[in-house]
Structure formats: C-alpha cells, structure tokens
C-alpha cells in the first residue's frame, strides 16, 4: 500500500502542491484497488497526507522516501503497471499533466523497470 500511495503522492506533489482534485482522485482510484482495499480509505488517506507533508517539509527527502517505497512494488505481478496508471490519472485530475508531473511519472517507470511509452508518457523524440 505504501509504495502505491507513495507513487501517487510523488506525482501529485511534483508541481509543488496537491490539489483537492488530485487528493480525491487518488482516494477514488484506490478505493476499488484490491491490494489497497484491505487497508481502508482512512489508512490510505493518512499515508498520502503523511507523504505529501514530507514533501512540503523536505522535498528531496520526500522524493527519496517515495521512490524507495515505489521500488518495493517492482516485480509484484501487475501492481507496477497499475501504480503508473493510477499516477497518470492523478496527474490529469487537476486538468492537465504538466511537465513536473510527467517527469515524476517517468522516474517511477524507471524505478519500476517499465517502458514509459506503454503509458503514453515517454520522452518526445
């Protein structure tokens, strides 16, 4: 749960803040996500809040902690791809997928060993 929520927080906070739309979108997406359902939305929300607060107080430390948590998802069946899909949906929740959010999603793909082109976020030629 922490890895998935950390990835979502990394993308949501990439532009320096988390909008209400991004927060609500994360909770909505993860509500039906089976691996997360066992934890309950209160725990998911609290983990997301803690992670975004860490970004606010220590951007580099927050990013490092988020990427470390994301790395723990690598190799876990279908979850890495679901994590990237959730992150992309959260990035678009506030009306766009800006450059900072895109860079965060690319970094997540790199950490997970996934091809960013499969998610439509690969570097432009």
Secondary structure by P-SEA (a helix, b strand, c coil): caaaaaaaaaaaaccccccaaaaaaaaaaaccccccccccaaaaaaaaaaaaaaaaacaaaaaaaaaaaaaaaccccaaaaaaaaaaaaaaaccccccaaaaaaaaaaaaaaccccccccccccc
